[in-house]
Amino acid sequence: MTASTASVSADAAVQAPPRHAPFRQTLRVHSLADIRRIEALAPLAQAMPVRSTYEIMCNSAAAFGDKTALTFLRSADPADAPIRWSYRQLLAGIHQTANALHSLGVQPSDAVAVLLPGCLDYHLALWGGEAAAIVQPLNPLLSDEKLVALMRAAGARVLIAYGAEADAEMWSKALRIRSQVPSLTTLLRVPPLDEPASARPALPDGVQCFRALIEAQPSDRLLSGRDIQASDIAAYFHTGGTTGAPKLARHSHGAQVFTAWSSVQVQGLGPDDVTLNGYPLFHVAGVLPGALTALSAGVETVIPTTALMRNREVIRNYWKLVQTYRTTVLSAVPTVLAALANVPLDGADISSLRYARTGAAPLPPELSARYQQLFGLQVHESLGMTEMAGISTITPPGVVAPAGCVGFPLPFVQLRIVRLDASGNASDEDLPAGQPGMILFKSPNLFSGFVDPADNARAFTADGWLATGDLGFVDEQGRLHISGRSKDLIIRSGHNIDPKVIEDAVAAHPAVQLSAAVGAPDAYAGELPVLFVSLVPGQSASVQELLDFTAQRVDEAPARPRHLTILDALPMTNVGKIFKPDLRVLATRAVIAELAEAQAREAGLATPPALDVQVQGERYVVAPATATALPEAFRQGLAQALARLPIKAQWQDAPAERAPASAPAV
């Protein structure tokens, strides 16, 4: 980044945001009463006068100047020298990026799509993009088709993409999809780390070098003179990932600012803290409760290579990296915590860690216990979601809570627990403490609805509460406990089965690393619980052993799993959540195979014929794998058996032409 000596114009000076202090904790939080005290100190508008993420960056640069804001690790080797940016440098780059977008004709209502790995430039694209327009972070592992659909839905004008393949063929994807988005006018290539200017390739028409473009811009102001309001849309985040196709959620600047402010209030983050942020920056967890919160309070954020926590070397060296960078805050999803639990300290000094937090999925009790035993760390849980700018409740440092407890609602956040109606949706009947139901929220960081109005239909109740789809209860201390998703409930003959009961039961087995229970379709019961597990490296256990172990720990007979499958690895989203739609497909394929075996026996076949089962959206098409003629009794019997299943499944007599399967949203 280069500094500009251009003077600030009178118009720009008039529009410059007011300076406020960086965010800091008002008082330590140990109870719900402390949350209420924060609320009573001042109205929210007075307690949090900052209106935009751009103001956050200006305030932090003024307060912290040359203090390190971002530390990028070229490799996972703790001995390698990192690249560091100060708060002052970061703001300069944000100005240059916003000015570059402004020079391209980008307006505040336009979308700027971002297709990058973990890198310093991502922070320029994020915060510079929000200062100029609406930023749209994209998951690089999505298919071309889904990336195009998301960019079309946003009307993206500019795409900022990594100029190398990394681990997701990012540059090839960018070149392929740019002609498929009619609104796109410019593709900006971000040079890979350490690529010299002399080695930059010639670029086709409509493609420019991101770095060259921003280096030509002033670094001390916004040329647009934009006065960003709290209600202005800052970002489009695609939802993600464990229940189906992504949707575009709109975040206002005010919502994102509130996430940072309230997270600092509950966690007590400050300039003495260092956090290693391994979340991908297309996901709200990494961007808002992670990066923005840290940057609002003077925290140093370490970026562990472009591949982040998908880099196996980062996992292998994690505790040594904690020692090297004196990390004070550990934050990761439960699946990453499970992987780190298998990494020995090997003499690493992790005494700098004062706080460990997780979210995105329920924390298995056994994993929580392992962290206490192995590392002396209490893992504090939180609840976050895209629809609430990344965070809703947090368990503060020093508050010991059982696994499944995700802490107190943030200051100024309203929470309700309501009974499910007959369709599994939120009713208007509030439940008392201790009784589980659906979790509803109203909050200053509530999102501004989805880009497609059709997606809003089930997002809110009639009186404006966010219907989260999460299930849980509030205890006598006002803490929220979460068990799972309403969509994940296994409904067996009208009996609602919480999959977490099954997952926690098998997770107590010492050989089990991860587990997930889903409903397999059944013609009579609707769904039957089935279980998938992966094992701790080096451990072994038989299917029957694990089934018996689970059955002994699940009190209700209907909830005991019918089948168990051991997988080398459970399917994951890119942020480390278990992707249950893939497991439901595996479970359904197994049911279809069982039906085929039964029909083969009835038809007098020695072995079941080879079948081709295609997944086309929500429909399963079952056909013979070859043109070999099959007995009429088998064909008709299987067709009838498929028709009785509570899913869309059909028999097709002829071998099917290969249709593209719907890719999971990761």
C-alpha positions as CSV (number, residue, x, y, z in Angstrom):
1,M,0.0,0.0,0.0
2,T,1.2,3.5,-0.8
3,A,0.4,6.7,1.0
4,S,-0.9,9.7,-0.8
5,T,0.0,13.3,0.0
6,A,-3.2,14.7,-1.6
7,S,-4.9,17.2,0.6
8,V,-8.4,16.5,2.0
9,S,-11.0,18.4,0.1
10,A,-13.5,20.6,1.9
11,D,-16.4,18.3,0.9
12,A,-14.6,15.2,2.1
13,A,-13.7,16.9,5.4
14,V,-17.4,17.8,6.0
15,Q,-18.4,14.2,5.4
16,A,-15.6,12.6,7.6
17,P,-17.2,10.5,10.3
18,P,-17.0,11.7,13.9
19,R,-14.2,10.2,16.0
20,H,-15.2,7.9,18.9
21,A,-13.3,5.8,21.2
22,P,-12.7,2.1,20.2
23,F,-15.1,-0.4,21.8
24,R,-14.2,-1.6,25.2
25,Q,-16.1,-3.5,27.9
26,T,-18.3,-1.4,30.2
27,L,-18.3,-3.9,33.0
28,R,-17.5,-7.6,33.4
29,V,-20.3,-9.9,32.7
30,H,-21.0,-12.9,35.1
31,S,-24.8,-13.0,35.0
32,L,-27.9,-11.9,33.3
33,A,-28.1,-9.1,35.9
34,D,-24.8,-7.7,34.5
35,I,-26.4,-7.7,31.0
36,R,-29.3,-5.7,32.4
37,R,-26.9,-3.3,34.1
38,I,-25.2,-2.6,30.8
39,E,-28.6,-1.9,29.3
40,A,-29.5,0.5,32.1
41,L,-26.3,2.5,31.9
42,A,-27.4,4.3,28.7
43,P,-29.7,4.0,25.7
44,L,-28.1,2.0,22.9
45,A,-27.8,5.0,20.6
46,Q,-25.6,6.7,23.3
47,A,-23.7,3.5,24.3
48,M,-23.0,2.7,20.7
49,P,-22.8,6.0,18.7
50,V,-20.8,4.4,15.8
51,R,-22.9,4.0,12.7
52,S,-20.8,2.0,10.2
53,T,-17.9,-0.4,9.9
54,Y,-16.0,2.3,8.2
55,E,-16.3,4.4,11.4
56,I,-15.0,1.5,13.4
57,M,-11.8,1.4,11.2
58,C,-11.3,5.1,11.5
59,N,-11.7,5.0,15.3
60,S,-9.3,2.1,15.7
61,A,-6.7,3.6,13.4
62,A,-6.8,6.9,15.4
63,A,-6.6,5.0,18.8
64,F,-4.1,2.3,18.0
65,G,-2.0,3.7,15.1
66,D,1.0,1.5,14.5
67,K,-0.2,-1.3,16.7
68,T,-0.5,-4.6,14.8
69,A,-4.0,-5.2,13.5
70,L,-3.5,-8.2,11.2
71,T,-0.7,-10.8,11.2
72,F,-0.6,-13.1,8.1
73,L,1.2,-16.4,8.3
74,R,2.8,-17.4,5.0
75,S,3.1,-21.0,6.3
76,A,2.2,-23.0,9.4
77,D,5.8,-23.1,10.5
78,P,6.0,-21.1,13.7
79,A,9.6,-20.1,12.8
80,D,8.6,-18.3,9.5
81,A,8.4,-14.5,9.6
82,P,4.8,-13.3,9.2
83,I,3.5,-10.2,7.4
84,R,2.0,-7.6,9.7
85,W,-0.3,-4.7,9.0
86,S,-0.9,-1.9,11.6
87,Y,-4.2,-0.3,12.2
88,R,-3.0,2.7,10.3
89,Q,-1.9,0.7,7.3
90,L,-5.2,-1.2,7.3
91,L,-7.3,2.0,7.2
92,A,-5.0,3.4,4.4
93,G,-5.7,0.2,2.4
94,I,-9.5,0.4,3.1
95,H,-9.5,4.0,1.8
96,Q,-7.6,3.0,-1.3
97,T,-9.9,0.0,-2.0
98,A,-13.1,2.1,-1.5
99,N,-11.6,4.8,-3.8
100,A,-10.7,2.2,-6.5
101,L,-14.2,0.9,-6.5
102,H,-15.6,4.4,-6.6
103,S,-13.4,5.1,-9.6
104,L,-15.0,2.1,-11.4
105,G,-18.4,3.7,-11.0
106,V,-19.5,1.5,-8.1
107,Q,-22.4,3.1,-6.2
108,P,-23.5,2.4,-2.5
109,S,-26.4,0.3,-3.8
110,D,-24.1,-1.9,-5.9
111,A,-22.7,-5.3,-4.9
112,V,-19.0,-6.2,-4.9
113,A,-18.4,-9.9,-4.9
114,V,-15.4,-11.4,-3.3
115,L,-13.8,-14.8,-4.1
116,L,-10.6,-15.0,-2.0
117,P,-8.8,-17.4,0.4
118,G,-7.6,-16.3,3.8
119,C,-5.4,-13.3,3.1
120,L,-4.7,-9.7,4.1
121,D,-6.4,-8.5,0.9
122,Y,-9.6,-10.0,2.0
123,H,-9.8,-7.3,4.7
124,L,-9.4,-4.6,2.1
125,A,-12.2,-6.1,0.0
126,L,-14.5,-6.5,3.0
127,W,-14.1,-3.2,4.7
128,G,-13.2,-1.1,1.6
129,G,-16.1,-2.8,-0.1
130,E,-18.5,-1.8,2.7
131,A,-17.2,1.7,2.7
132,A,-18.0,2.0,-1.0
133,A,-20.9,-0.3,-1.6
134,I,-22.3,-3.7,-0.6
135,V,-19.8,-6.5,-0.2
136,Q,-20.7,-10.0,-1.2
137,P,-18.3,-12.6,0.2
138,L,-18.5,-15.9,-1.7
139,N,-17.6,-19.5,-0.8
140,P,-15.0,-20.5,-3.4
141,L,-15.9,-24.2,-3.0
142,L,-19.4,-23.6,-4.4
143,S,-20.0,-24.8,-7.9
144,D,-19.9,-22.3,-10.9
145,E,-23.7,-22.6,-11.2
146,K,-24.3,-21.6,-7.5
147,L,-21.7,-18.8,-7.6
148,V,-23.4,-17.4,-10.8
149,A,-26.8,-17.6,-9.2
150,L,-25.7,-15.8,-6.1
151,M,-24.0,-13.0,-8.1
152,R,-27.0,-12.6,-10.3
153,A,-29.3,-12.4,-7.3
154,A,-27.1,-9.6,-5.9
155,G,-26.6,-7.8,-9.2
156,A,-22.8,-7.8,-8.6
157,R,-20.9,-5.1,-10.5
158,V,-17.4,-6.1,-9.5
159,L,-15.7,-9.4,-8.7
160,I,-12.5,-9.4,-6.6
161,A,-10.9,-12.7,-7.1
162,Y,-7.6,-14.4,-6.1
163,G,-5.2,-14.6,-9.0
164,A,-4.2,-18.2,-8.4
165,E,-5.9,-21.5,-8.1
166,A,-5.2,-22.0,-4.3
167,D,-7.2,-25.0,-3.2
168,A,-10.5,-24.2,-5.0
169,E,-9.4,-23.1,-8.6
170,M,-10.4,-19.6,-7.7
171,W,-8.9,-17.8,-10.7
172,S,-10.2,-20.3,-13.2
173,K,-13.7,-20.0,-11.7
174,A,-13.6,-16.3,-11.8
175,L,-12.6,-16.3,-15.5
176,R,-15.3,-18.9,-16.3
177,I,-18.2,-17.2,-14.5
178,R,-17.6,-13.5,-15.3
179,S,-19.4,-13.7,-18.6
180,Q,-22.4,-15.4,-17.0
181,V,-23.3,-12.5,-14.7
182,P,-24.9,-9.7,-16.9
183,S,-24.4,-7.0,-14.3
184,L,-20.7,-7.7,-13.9
185,T,-18.5,-4.9,-15.4
186,T,-15.1,-5.6,-13.9
187,L,-13.0,-8.5,-12.6
188,L,-10.2,-7.5,-10.3
189,R,-7.3,-9.9,-10.0
190,V,-5.6,-10.1,-6.5
191,P,-2.0,-11.1,-7.1
192,P,-0.9,-14.1,-5.0
193,L,1.3,-13.4,-2.0
194,D,4.8,-12.2,-2.9
195,E,4.1,-12.1,-6.6
196,P,6.4,-9.3,-7.9
197,A,4.9,-6.6,-10.1
198,S,7.2,-7.7,-13.0
199,A,5.7,-11.2,-12.9
200,R,2.1,-10.1,-13.1
201,P,0.4,-11.6,-16.2
202,A,-1.2,-9.7,-19.0
203,L,-4.9,-9.5,-18.3
204,P,-7.8,-9.7,-20.8
205,D,-10.3,-6.9,-21.4
206,G,-12.5,-6.2,-18.4
207,V,-9.9,-7.5,-16.0
208,Q,-7.7,-5.3,-13.9
209,C,-5.0,-5.8,-11.3
210,F,-6.5,-5.1,-7.8
211,R,-3.2,-4.1,-6.3
212,A,-2.2,-1.8,-9.1
213,L,-5.6,-0.2,-9.1
214,I,-5.7,0.6,-5.4
215,E,-2.1,1.8,-5.2
216,A,-3.0,4.6,-7.5
217,Q,-5.6,5.9,-5.0
218,P,-5.5,8.3,-2.1
219,S,-5.1,6.6,1.2
220,D,-6.2,9.3,3.6
221,R,-10.0,9.7,2.8
222,L,-13.0,8.5,0.9
223,L,-13.1,10.3,-2.4
224,S,-16.8,9.7,-2.5
225,G,-17.4,11.8,0.6
226,R,-20.0,9.2,1.5
227,D,-21.9,9.6,4.8
228,I,-22.8,6.1,5.7
229,Q,-25.9,5.6,7.7
230,A,-26.6,2.7,10.1
231,S,-29.5,1.6,8.0
232,D,-27.4,1.3,4.8
233,I,-26.8,-2.2,3.6
234,A,-23.2,-3.2,4.2
235,A,-23.1,-6.9,3.0
236,Y,-24.9,-9.8,1.4
237,F,-24.0,-13.0,3.1
238,H,-25.2,-16.3,1.7
239,T,-26.5,-18.6,4.4
240,G,-25.1,-21.7,4.8
241,G,-24.9,-24.6,4.9
242,T,-26.2,-27.5,6.9
243,T,-29.8,-27.5,5.8
244,G,-30.0,-26.7,2.0
245,A,-29.4,-24.2,-0.8
246,P,-27.9,-20.8,0.1
247,K,-29.9,-17.6,0.4
248,L,-28.7,-14.0,0.4
249,A,-29.1,-12.3,3.7
250,R,-28.8,-8.5,3.9
251,H,-26.8,-6.9,6.7
252,S,-27.0,-3.3,7.6
253,H,-24.0,-1.4,8.9
254,G,-25.8,-0.9,12.2
255,A,-26.3,-4.6,12.6
256,Q,-22.7,-5.4,12.0
257,V,-21.5,-2.6,14.3
258,F,-23.8,-3.9,17.0
259,T,-22.3,-7.4,16.7
260,A,-18.9,-6.0,17.3
261,W,-19.9,-3.7,20.2
262,S,-22.0,-6.3,22.0
263,S,-19.4,-9.1,21.6
264,V,-16.8,-6.8,23.2
265,Q,-19.2,-6.1,26.1
266,V,-19.7,-9.7,26.9
267,Q,-16.2,-11.1,26.2
268,G,-14.1,-8.2,27.4
269,L,-11.7,-8.2,24.4
270,G,-9.1,-5.4,24.3
271,P,-5.7,-4.3,22.9
272,D,-3.8,-6.9,25.0
273,D,-5.6,-9.8,23.3
274,V,-4.4,-11.8,20.3
275,T,-6.7,-14.2,18.5
276,L,-6.0,-16.7,15.7
277,N,-9.0,-16.4,13.3
278,G,-9.2,-19.6,11.3
279,Y,-12.8,-19.1,10.1
280,P,-13.2,-18.4,6.4
281,L,-14.1,-14.8,5.7
282,F,-17.1,-15.6,3.5
283,H,-18.8,-16.8,6.7
284,V,-20.3,-14.4,9.3
285,A,-18.4,-16.1,12.2
286,G,-15.1,-15.2,10.8
287,V,-16.1,-11.7,9.6
288,L,-18.2,-10.3,12.4
289,P,-17.9,-11.9,15.9
290,G,-14.3,-12.7,14.7
291,A,-12.6,-10.0,12.6
292,L,-14.8,-6.9,13.1
293,T,-15.1,-7.5,16.8
294,A,-11.3,-7.8,17.1
295,L,-10.6,-4.8,15.0
296,S,-13.1,-2.6,16.9
297,A,-11.2,-3.2,20.2
298,G,-7.5,-3.1,19.2
299,V,-7.0,-6.9,19.2
300,E,-4.3,-8.5,17.0
301,T,-5.8,-11.0,14.6
302,V,-3.6,-13.8,13.2
303,I,-4.5,-15.3,9.8
304,P,-3.2,-18.9,9.6
305,T,-2.2,-19.2,5.9
306,T,-4.5,-18.9,2.9
307,A,-6.1,-22.3,3.6
308,L,-6.8,-21.4,7.3
309,M,-7.9,-24.4,9.4
310,R,-8.2,-26.5,6.2
311,N,-4.4,-26.5,6.2
312,R,-3.4,-29.7,8.0
313,E,-0.1,-28.2,9.0
314,V,-2.0,-25.4,10.8
315,I,-3.8,-28.1,12.8
316,R,-0.6,-30.0,13.4
317,N,1.3,-26.9,14.6
318,Y,-1.6,-25.1,16.3
319,W,-0.4,-25.2,19.9
320,K,3.1,-24.1,18.8
321,L,1.5,-21.2,17.0
322,V,-0.4,-20.3,20.1
323,Q,2.9,-20.2,22.0
324,T,4.7,-18.2,19.3
325,Y,2.1,-15.5,18.9
326,R,1.0,-15.6,22.6
327,T,-2.6,-16.1,21.6
328,T,-5.1,-15.2,24.3
329,V,-8.4,-16.3,22.6
330,L,-9.1,-19.6,21.0
331,S,-12.2,-19.7,18.8
332,A,-13.2,-22.6,16.5
333,V,-16.2,-24.8,15.6
334,P,-16.6,-28.1,17.4
335,T,-15.3,-30.2,14.6
336,V,-12.0,-28.2,14.5
337,L,-11.8,-28.5,18.3
338,A,-12.2,-32.2,17.9
339,A,-9.2,-32.3,15.5
340,L,-7.1,-30.1,17.8
341,A,-7.9,-32.4,20.7
342,N,-5.9,-35.1,18.8
343,V,-2.8,-32.8,18.6
344,P,-0.5,-33.2,21.6
345,L,1.0,-30.1,23.2
346,D,4.5,-31.5,22.7
347,G,5.9,-29.0,25.2
348,A,4.1,-26.0,23.7
349,D,3.4,-23.2,26.3
350,I,-0.3,-22.3,25.9
351,S,-0.6,-20.4,29.2
352,S,-1.4,-17.2,27.3
353,L,-4.9,-18.6,26.5
354,R,-7.4,-17.0,28.7
355,Y,-10.6,-17.7,26.9
356,A,-11.9,-20.5,24.5
357,R,-15.1,-20.1,22.6
358,T,-17.0,-22.2,20.1
359,G,-20.2,-22.0,18.1
360,A,-21.9,-23.0,14.9
361,A,-22.9,-26.4,16.2
362,P,-23.6,-28.0,19.7
363,L,-20.5,-28.9,21.6
364,P,-20.5,-32.6,22.6
365,P,-20.1,-33.0,26.4
366,E,-17.3,-35.5,26.0
367,L,-15.3,-33.0,23.8
368,S,-15.8,-30.3,26.4
369,A,-14.5,-32.7,29.1
370,R,-11.4,-33.6,27.0
371,Y,-10.4,-29.9,26.7
372,Q,-10.5,-29.6,30.5
373,Q,-8.5,-32.8,30.9
374,L,-5.9,-32.3,28.2
375,F,-5.4,-28.5,28.1
376,G,-7.1,-27.1,31.3
377,L,-9.4,-25.1,29.1
378,Q,-13.1,-24.4,29.7
379,V,-14.7,-24.2,26.3
380,H,-17.4,-21.5,26.3
381,E,-20.3,-21.8,23.8
382,S,-22.1,-19.2,21.9
383,L,-25.0,-19.1,19.4
384,G,-24.6,-17.2,16.1
385,M,-26.4,-17.1,12.8
386,T,-26.2,-15.3,9.5
387,E,-29.6,-13.8,10.2
388,M,-28.3,-12.0,13.3
389,A,-25.0,-10.7,11.9
390,G,-23.2,-13.6,13.4
391,I,-23.9,-13.7,17.1
392,S,-26.9,-13.9,19.5
393,T,-25.7,-15.2,22.8
394,I,-22.3,-15.8,24.4
395,T,-21.0,-17.5,27.5
396,P,-18.6,-14.9,29.0
397,P,-15.1,-15.7,30.3
398,G,-15.2,-17.1,33.8
399,V,-18.8,-18.5,33.5
400,V,-18.7,-22.2,33.8
401,A,-21.7,-23.8,32.0
402,P,-22.6,-27.4,30.9
403,A,-22.1,-28.4,27.3
404,G,-25.1,-27.2,25.2
405,C,-25.4,-23.9,27.2
406,V,-24.7,-21.0,24.8
407,G,-24.8,-18.3,27.4
408,F,-26.7,-15.1,27.9
409,P,-28.5,-13.0,25.3
410,L,-26.3,-10.0,24.3
411,P,-27.2,-6.6,25.7
412,F,-30.4,-5.2,24.2
413,V,-31.3,-8.6,22.6
414,Q,-34.8,-10.0,23.3
415,L,-35.2,-13.8,23.5
416,R,-38.3,-16.0,23.6
417,I,-38.9,-19.8,23.7
418,V,-42.2,-20.9,22.0
419,R,-43.9,-24.2,21.5
420,L,-43.7,-25.8,18.1
421,D,-47.0,-26.1,16.2
422,A,-48.2,-29.3,14.5
423,S,-46.0,-28.5,11.4
424,G,-42.8,-28.0,13.5
425,N,-43.0,-24.2,13.1
426,A,-43.0,-21.5,15.8
427,S,-46.3,-21.0,17.6
428,D,-47.3,-17.9,19.6
429,E,-47.3,-19.8,22.9
430,D,-44.4,-18.9,25.2
431,L,-42.8,-21.6,27.3
432,P,-41.5,-21.2,30.9
433,A,-37.9,-21.7,32.0
434,G,-36.7,-25.3,31.5
435,Q,-39.1,-26.2,28.8
436,P,-37.7,-26.6,25.3
437,G,-39.1,-25.1,22.2
438,M,-38.1,-22.9,19.2
439,I,-35.9,-20.0,19.9
440,L,-37.0,-16.5,18.7
441,F,-35.1,-13.3,18.7
442,K,-35.5,-9.5,18.2
443,S,-32.2,-7.6,18.2
444,P,-30.4,-4.5,16.9
445,N,-28.3,-6.9,14.8
446,L,-31.2,-8.6,13.2
447,F,-30.7,-8.8,9.5
448,S,-32.7,-6.7,7.0
449,G,-34.3,-9.7,5.3
450,F,-33.2,-11.8,2.4
451,V,-32.6,-10.4,-1.1
452,D,-35.3,-12.6,-2.5
453,P,-38.6,-11.6,-0.6
454,A,-39.8,-15.2,-1.1
455,D,-37.2,-16.4,1.3
456,N,-38.6,-14.1,4.1
457,A,-41.9,-16.0,4.4
458,R,-40.8,-18.4,7.1
459,A,-37.9,-16.3,8.5
460,F,-40.2,-14.1,10.8
461,T,-43.2,-14.6,12.9
462,A,-46.3,-12.5,12.2
463,D,-45.2,-10.0,14.9
464,G,-41.7,-9.7,13.6
465,W,-39.6,-12.1,15.7
466,L,-36.9,-14.1,13.9
467,A,-37.9,-17.7,13.9
468,T,-34.4,-19.3,14.2
469,G,-35.3,-22.9,13.6
470,D,-33.1,-23.7,16.6
471,L,-34.4,-25.6,19.5
472,G,-33.6,-24.9,23.1
473,F,-34.6,-23.7,26.6
474,V,-33.7,-21.0,29.1
475,D,-32.6,-22.0,32.5
476,E,-33.3,-20.3,35.8
477,Q,-30.1,-18.2,35.4
478,G,-31.3,-16.8,32.1
479,R,-28.8,-18.8,30.1
480,L,-29.9,-20.3,26.8
481,H,-29.4,-24.0,26.1
482,I,-29.5,-25.3,22.6
483,S,-30.1,-28.8,21.4
484,G,-30.4,-28.7,17.6
485,R,-32.4,-27.6,14.6
486,S,-36.1,-28.1,14.1
487,K,-35.3,-29.3,10.6
488,D,-33.0,-31.9,12.2
489,L,-35.7,-33.4,14.4
490,I,-36.4,-37.0,13.6
491,I,-40.1,-37.6,13.6
492,R,-40.9,-41.3,14.2
493,S,-44.7,-42.0,14.2
494,G,-45.4,-38.6,15.5
495,H,-42.7,-38.8,18.2
496,N,-40.2,-35.9,18.0
497,I,-36.6,-37.2,18.5
498,D,-33.8,-34.8,19.2
499,P,-30.8,-36.1,17.3
500,K,-28.4,-34.6,19.9
501,V,-29.6,-37.1,22.5
502,I,-28.3,-39.9,20.2
503,E,-25.2,-38.0,19.2
504,D,-24.2,-37.3,22.8
505,A,-24.8,-40.9,23.7
506,V,-22.4,-42.4,21.2
507,A,-19.9,-39.5,21.6
508,A,-19.2,-40.8,25.1
509,H,-17.5,-43.8,23.6
510,P,-13.7,-43.2,23.7
511,A,-13.3,-44.3,20.1
512,V,-15.8,-41.9,18.6
513,Q,-14.5,-38.5,17.3
514,L,-17.6,-37.1,15.6
515,S,-21.2,-38.3,15.3
516,A,-24.5,-37.2,13.5
517,A,-27.9,-38.7,13.7
518,V,-30.5,-38.3,11.0
519,G,-33.9,-39.6,10.0
520,A,-34.0,-42.4,7.4
521,P,-37.3,-42.6,5.5
522,D,-39.6,-45.4,6.6
523,A,-43.0,-46.4,5.0
524,Y,-44.7,-47.0,8.4
525,A,-42.9,-44.7,11.0
526,G,-42.1,-41.8,8.6
527,E,-38.5,-41.7,9.9
528,L,-36.3,-44.0,11.8
529,P,-33.1,-42.7,13.6
530,V,-29.8,-43.8,12.0
531,L,-26.3,-42.8,13.2
532,F,-23.1,-41.9,11.4
533,V,-19.8,-41.7,13.2
534,S,-16.1,-41.2,12.5
535,L,-13.5,-42.6,14.9
536,V,-10.5,-41.1,16.7
537,P,-7.4,-41.8,14.7
538,G,-5.8,-45.0,15.9
539,Q,-9.0,-46.2,17.7
540,S,-11.3,-49.0,16.6
541,A,-14.8,-50.1,17.5
542,S,-17.4,-52.4,15.8
543,V,-20.8,-51.3,14.6
544,Q,-22.5,-53.6,17.0
545,E,-20.4,-52.4,19.9
546,L,-21.3,-48.8,19.2
547,L,-25.0,-49.5,18.7
548,D,-25.1,-51.4,22.0
549,F,-23.2,-48.6,23.7
550,T,-25.6,-46.0,22.4
551,A,-28.7,-47.9,23.2
552,Q,-27.6,-48.2,26.9
553,R,-27.4,-44.4,27.1
554,V,-30.6,-43.5,25.2
555,D,-33.6,-43.8,27.6
556,E,-36.4,-43.7,25.0
557,A,-36.6,-46.8,22.9
558,P,-37.9,-45.0,19.8
559,A,-34.8,-42.8,19.8
560,R,-32.3,-45.7,19.7
561,P,-30.7,-45.8,16.3
562,R,-31.7,-48.6,13.9
563,H,-28.5,-48.5,12.0
564,L,-25.0,-47.2,12.5
565,T,-22.4,-46.5,9.8
566,I,-18.7,-45.8,10.4
567,L,-17.3,-43.3,7.9
568,D,-13.7,-42.3,7.5
569,A,-14.9,-38.7,7.8
570,L,-18.3,-37.1,8.1
571,P,-19.3,-34.6,5.3
572,M,-18.5,-31.1,6.3
573,T,-19.2,-27.6,5.1
574,N,-16.3,-25.3,4.5
575,V,-16.7,-23.8,8.0
576,G,-16.5,-27.1,9.8
577,K,-20.2,-27.9,10.3
578,I,-21.4,-31.4,9.7
579,F,-23.5,-31.4,6.5
580,K,-26.5,-33.5,7.4
581,P,-28.2,-33.3,3.9
582,D,-25.4,-35.5,2.6
583,L,-26.0,-38.0,5.5
584,R,-29.7,-38.1,4.7
585,V,-28.9,-39.0,1.1
586,L,-26.6,-41.8,2.4
587,A,-29.4,-43.0,4.8
588,T,-32.0,-42.9,2.0
589,R,-29.7,-44.8,-0.4
590,A,-29.3,-47.5,2.3
591,V,-33.1,-47.8,2.7
592,I,-33.5,-48.1,-1.1
593,A,-30.9,-50.9,-1.1
594,E,-32.7,-52.7,1.6
595,L,-36.0,-52.5,-0.3
596,A,-34.3,-53.8,-3.4
597,E,-32.8,-56.8,-1.5
598,A,-36.3,-57.6,-0.1
599,Q,-37.9,-57.4,-3.5
600,A,-35.2,-59.5,-5.1
601,R,-35.8,-62.3,-2.5
602,E,-39.6,-62.2,-3.2
603,A,-38.9,-62.3,-7.0
604,G,-36.7,-65.3,-6.6
605,L,-33.5,-63.5,-7.6
606,A,-30.2,-64.9,-6.1
607,T,-28.8,-61.5,-5.8
608,P,-30.3,-58.0,-6.0
609,P,-29.7,-56.4,-9.4
610,A,-27.3,-53.4,-9.7
611,L,-29.2,-50.2,-9.4
612,D,-28.5,-46.6,-10.2
613,V,-29.9,-44.1,-7.6
614,Q,-29.8,-40.5,-8.8
615,V,-30.6,-37.5,-6.6
616,Q,-32.3,-34.8,-8.6
617,G,-33.1,-32.0,-6.2
618,E,-35.4,-33.5,-3.6
619,R,-36.3,-36.5,-5.9
620,Y,-34.7,-39.9,-5.9
621,V,-34.8,-41.7,-9.3
622,V,-34.1,-45.5,-9.1
623,A,-33.3,-47.3,-12.3
624,P,-31.5,-50.5,-13.4
625,A,-27.8,-49.8,-13.8
626,T,-27.7,-51.8,-17.1
627,A,-30.1,-52.7,-19.9
628,T,-30.5,-56.2,-18.6
629,A,-34.2,-57.2,-18.4
630,L,-35.5,-57.5,-14.8
631,P,-38.5,-59.7,-13.7
632,E,-41.8,-57.9,-13.6
633,A,-42.4,-58.9,-10.0
634,F,-39.2,-57.2,-9.0
635,R,-39.9,-54.0,-10.9
636,Q,-43.4,-53.6,-9.8
637,G,-42.7,-54.6,-6.2
638,L,-39.8,-52.1,-5.9
639,A,-41.9,-49.3,-7.5
640,Q,-44.7,-49.9,-5.0
641,A,-42.2,-50.0,-2.1
642,L,-40.6,-46.7,-3.2
643,A,-44.0,-45.1,-3.5
644,R,-44.8,-45.9,0.1
645,L,-41.8,-44.0,1.4
646,P,-42.4,-40.5,2.8
647,I,-40.0,-39.0,0.2
648,K,-40.1,-38.3,-3.5
649,A,-38.8,-41.6,-4.9
650,Q,-39.7,-43.4,-8.2
651,W,-38.8,-46.4,-10.2
652,Q,-37.7,-45.9,-13.8
653,D,-37.6,-49.1,-16.0
654,A,-34.8,-47.9,-18.3
655,P,-31.3,-47.0,-17.2
656,A,-31.3,-43.2,-16.5
657,E,-29.2,-40.7,-18.4
658,R,-26.9,-39.0,-16.0
659,A,-28.4,-35.8,-14.6
660,P,-26.2,-33.5,-12.6
661,A,-26.7,-34.1,-8.9
662,S,-27.5,-31.1,-6.8
663,A,-24.3,-30.1,-5.0
664,P,-24.4,-29.4,-1.3
665,A,-24.2,-25.9,-0.1
666,V,-20.9,-25.6,1.7
